[in-house]
Amino acid sequence: MSSQETKELEFARQVRRALDENAASIPPATVDRLAAARRAALARKKPETVSAPVFAPALAGAGMPGGLSHGELPQRRRSPLRRFALAWPLAALVVSLVGIAYWEDQQRTAELADIDAAMLSDDLPLNAYLDHGFNAYLSRAH
C-alpha cells in the first residue's frame, strides 16, 4: 500500500470519526429532513440492470483437428505443479481435521485431569467414591 493510499485511509477514518461523534448533536428536525432527502433520492434512483446469464450450446467437436473423433481426444499431461495445486486443499483439510481432533483430545484429557485432581485433593474418605449413589451425585454435579 502506498503512502498516498495510507494518507487517504487515515483521512477517511478521521472524517468518519468526526461524523460519528457529531451525529448525536444534530437537531431532530434536521435528522427528519435528511431522512426525507434520502428517501427521495432512493426513489429517483434508476434500477440497476441485471444481466441474465446466456447459455450457448457446446458445439461437439468444434476446434478439433480434422482426423480426431470424440473417442480419440489427445491426452493432456498435467504438470506436477498443477497436480499439487489440486491436491493441497485436500491435504490442508486432512491436516486441519487431525489437528482439531488432537486439540479436542487434549482438552478432554485436561478436563478429566482437573476433575481427578479436585477429587483427590478433597477431604472425603476413599470409601465415599465406592458408593454408587455418590458417583451418581458427582456425574450430575459436573
Secondary structure, 3 states (H helix, E strand, C coil): CCHHHHHHHHHHHHHHHHHHHHHHHCCHHHHHHHHHHHHHHHHHCCCCCCCCCCCCCCCCCCCCCCCCCHHHCCCCCCCHHHHHHHHHHHHHHHHHHHHHHHHHHHHHHHHHHHHHHHHHCCCCCHHHHHCHHHHHHHHHHC
